[in-house]
Amino acid sequence: MPKIGQQLGQVFGPRDMMPDPTPPGSDLEDDIEDLRNTVSLAVKEQPLLQIKIGKEDHEADSVARNASTVYNFVRDNLPEGQNNIKNAMIKTTMGPSVEVDN
């Protein structure tokens, strides 16, 4: 085990991807629930977010509400807010991209 940590630590450490070991016999339900309710965004190499906000069978109001919620969340958590967003686009799986007015 120390050799694995030694080798993988050099790669995962700088990328903030080191695993968090859990002792044997501990209750994992709280950790699992926390991870299910967690959203983390890391844009280091390419300043692009691709997020699934709905399905084609969802109503337009539901998809619009999801898109607005995601946009507002990202905008509010950026260092310079709206100034960090160049453009926003929505697209279906096989359809063309449509630019959204900020």
NORCORZI-V155573 format. One line per field, one symbol per residue. psi: psi as a letter, one per 20 degrees, with the letter a starting at -180 (. if undefined). burial: 1 if it has 24 or more other C-alpha atoms within 12 Angstrom, else 0. A space follows every 10 residues. Layout:
psi = ???
burial = ???
This chain:
psi = ghhghgghhh ghgijljpqo qpqqjqpigg gghghhjppp ponghpmppo ppiarhiqqh gggggggggg ghggghjqgj chiiogrpqq qrgjrqqppp p.
burial = 0000000000 0000000000 0000000000 0000000000 0000000000 0010000000 0000001000 1001000000 0000000101 0000000000 00
